Every structure is written in structure tokens, then in C-alpha cells.
Amino acid sequence: MIEALLEAVREVGRTEILPRARRVRAERKRDGSLFSAADTAAQAALIPRLQRLRDCPVIGEEMTPEAQRAAWGDGTGTAWCVDPVDGSTNFLQGIPYYAVSVALIEQGRTRLAVVYNPAMDEMFHAVAGEGAFVDGSRIAPRPAPARLAEAIASVELKRLPHDQAARLARELPWYSYRNFGAAALDWCWLAAGRFDVYLHASHMLWDYAAGSLVLAEAGGVMSTLDADDFHAGEPWSKSVLAGRDPRLFAEWCDYIRGRAGSRRAGRRPEKRRAKRS
């Protein structure tokens, strides 16, 4: 199945998404988020391809909430989960950081995941218990930094509580940070060692379903802001606190949850900050 799935996702990226890049207008959903004809066309093209591989319901980001919950059912069955264009704002702006994200979920856990960036022709995939891969090669990230102060963080500040976002901006616990705007790719870049730690206050099911398996199979660790078990609780929206190395994740988790804040209070490394990019 995996080879057929990789080919199906690649084909949809090349035929339904890339030809529409910078050629379609932005539209807004009821929640105010952006989408375009590329999202709906890619989702429509993916659904029959996926169901030929495994005949089960599909949860697509561009479906109504009622249709999504009906496809999920009680969470004990099998379903595909699709984000046809994760990072729609980037796609519409011509920023080549967006992806097709597909996960096969069984009994509430992802068993098969594919994340494909058609703009860069880069394909991540993972199979539960069998490892994580990028362009067919097993992911082998570089050694993690020795401490959080040397780490590259991927952080989405705008959805964090104001006091927590202000604390991060004031104390700068990392070496440098990025926010590129495509959740599925954020997980995969973390797994590949391009980031070291990750923080996001709100992921929908299709934001994390595929990428979280890629990270887990690459040896990474994850939780929510409040719970050590990332997969506990309802599936539709979760905060994300993650790291590609268990030791570094422990320091990151302590810091974000406030257990290490007193050791860093007042830290303002002005000279060091000026050198960051």
C-alpha cells in the first residue's frame, strides 16, 4: 500500500496543486481561515484514490464539521485523514512551504502517514513500528543540541496565551526560532532535525495526524501543554509541545510548563540576539 499511496499523493500534488500555484484566488471559510480551489480540487482527487487503497471513510479538512465527525464515528474504526493543502496562506502567497498531508488512522492512532511538499518535491512518510523516511531514505537527524539555549525552535506565538507568548519573547530560551506556517511540515522538519523543539497552541486533527507519526517514528517525543499523553482526550484540537530528542524535550517541557522559568527570569542576551537570523 505504501508505494501506491506515495505515488497517489505525489500525483495529486503535481496535477491539482502545482498548476494552480499563484493562479487561484483566496477564499475564506466560516472560521476566517484561507483556502482556494487548489484545496477543494486536491481533496476531491485524493478521496477516490485513497478509498481504492483502503475502503473506509475519509476525514478531509475541506468537509463540513458534521461530515468530519460522521467519518470519525466513535474513533474505534479506520479512516483516512486528509489536509489537501496544509499551509494555504503560504501557497497563495507563493511561499514554497506547504504540503499534502495524509494519514491512515486505526482505532484512534495513526498507522500510516505521508506528507508531501510539491513545491520542493520532498516526500516524508512513516509506518507505525517501521520508521520514518524522507525521499525513501530513513531519517537520520544530526545530534541534538546539548541544551535548550542552543536549540532552533519552531514556535507559533499568536495562538498562545498572551502572558506565555510575552514570556517567550522576553526571555528567549532558545538560540533562535522560526514560524513557517504549515503544521504538517513543521512536524516533519522537526523529525528531520531542521528544528529541535516545537510549540503550537492549536492543531486540528488533520494538522497533526500524519506529522506526529513521522516524528514518533524518527525518535521524537510529544505532549500537549497540559497532558503528557499527547493522544489522550478528544482528537479534534490539541496543543503541541514536542522535541526531536527526549533529553532536550524534557528541558523544553519543563521550561514551557513553568518549572524552569525561575532559572531564566530576566535573561536578555542583547549581543547574542543581534547575531541571530
MOZIPE-V663305 format. One line per field, one symbol per residue. phi: phi as a letter, one per 40 degrees, with the letter a starting at -180 (. if undefined). psi: psi as a letter, one per 20 degrees, with the letter a starting at -180 (. if undefined). burial: + if it has 9 or more other ideal C-beta (glycine too) atoms within 8 Angstrom, else -. A space follows every 10 residues. Layout:
BEGIN
phi=???
psi=???
burial=???
END
This chain:
BEGIN
phi=.ccccdcccc cccccbbdcc cgbbccbbcc cgccaacccc ccccccdccc cccacacbbb dcccdccccc ccgcgccbac bbbcacgccd dccgccbaac bbbbbbfgbc baabbbcccb fbbbaabdgb hbbbfgbdcb ccdcdcadcb ccbbbbcccc ddcccccccc cfcbcaabac gadccddccc dcgcbbbaaa cabcdccbdc cccdccccgc baaccbbccd ccgcccaacb baacbdccdc cccdcccgcb cccbdgcbcc cccccca
psi=hghhgghggg ggghhhggii pjiqqqrprh jiqqrrhhgh ggghhgghgg ihgonrqpoq hjrqhghghh hhcjjibpqq ppohnplhgg ghikplnrqp ppqoppliqp hpqpopohhi lppqrqppij rqqpkipppm qrqqqhrhij qpqopohhiq qghgghgghg hmirgrqqoi kogghgghhg hijhrhrqpp ioprgihigg hhhgggijjr qqarhiphoh iqaqihpqrp oqqiphghgg ggggghjjij hhiipjommg gghhiq.
burial=----++-+++ ++++++++-+ +----+---- ---+++-+++ +++-+++-++ +-++-+++++ +-+----+-- +++---+-++ ++++++++++ ++--+-++++ +++++----+ +++++++++- --++++++-- ++++----+- +--++--+-- +++++++--+ ---++-++-- ++++---+-+ -+++++++++ +++-++++++ +-++++++++ ++++++++-+ -+++-----+ -------+++ +++++--++- ++++++---+ +--+------ -------
END
